[in-house]
């Protein structure tokens, strides 16, 4: 599968928008082992406070369906 993903401001269920530019996030490409990974280079400072989460979309053509959502730990200082 191919799955767009983004880091968002807020928490799962309380989306406050994508952190950085949406096109900075490389689409996850699931391999034959069932795993995927990607990096994102964002032109924004690393946050030192706030709430953030990651969501994974069903496909590039179905961004409205979230198949995974995970709250991130608070940033360390």
C-alpha atoms as one frame of an Amber mdcrd trajectory, in Angstrom:
protein
   0.000   0.000   0.000   0.832   3.654  -0.323  -0.135   5.805   2.637   0.261
   9.570   3.036   1.117  10.620   6.589   1.592  13.881   8.470   2.477  15.241
  11.885  -0.368  17.437  13.138  -0.766  19.985  15.903  -3.113  18.835  18.672
  -4.000  15.273  19.630  -5.889  12.441  17.936  -9.504  13.616  17.773  -8.487
  17.279  18.183  -6.757  18.103  14.884  -5.359  21.630  14.693  -3.691  21.314
  11.291  -0.618  19.818   9.670   2.759  20.725  11.162   4.843  22.177   8.335
   4.119  21.782   4.633   1.968  18.787   3.651   4.155  18.051   0.625   7.244
  17.698   2.863   5.998  14.273   3.979   7.109  11.402   1.727   4.365   8.806
   1.114   4.786   5.598   3.106   5.409   2.639   0.773   4.597  -0.662   2.500
   7.108  -3.374   1.623   6.590  -7.114   1.272   7.419  -7.443   4.982   4.398
  -5.269   5.870   6.554  -2.386   7.108   7.034   1.184   5.910   9.121   4.153
   6.967   9.687   7.682   5.744  11.449  10.892   6.698  10.226  14.463   6.477
  12.389  17.591   6.275  10.382  20.551   7.516  11.385  24.187   7.170  10.125
  25.026  10.663  11.901  25.151  14.040  11.729  22.051  16.233   9.002  22.720
  18.809   9.802  22.816  22.525   6.196  22.772  23.714   2.733  21.840  22.513
   0.842  18.718  21.552   1.443  16.740  18.362   0.232  13.547  16.721   0.880
  11.470  13.613  -1.876  10.247  11.330  -1.708   7.856   8.403  -4.232   8.094
   5.551  -5.765   5.142   3.683  -4.290   6.175   0.308  -3.387   9.226  -1.790
  -6.913   9.094  -3.249  -8.606   8.611   0.128  -7.157  11.207   2.487 -10.430
  11.386   4.418  -9.945   7.935   5.931  -7.380   7.777   8.733  -6.066   4.238
   9.281  -3.726   5.075  12.171  -3.357   7.920  14.653  -0.833   8.238  17.456
  -0.251  11.000  19.991   3.397  11.965  20.342   5.196  12.390  23.665   5.829
  15.990  24.732   8.968  17.459  23.120  12.065  17.264  25.315  13.922  20.442
  26.076
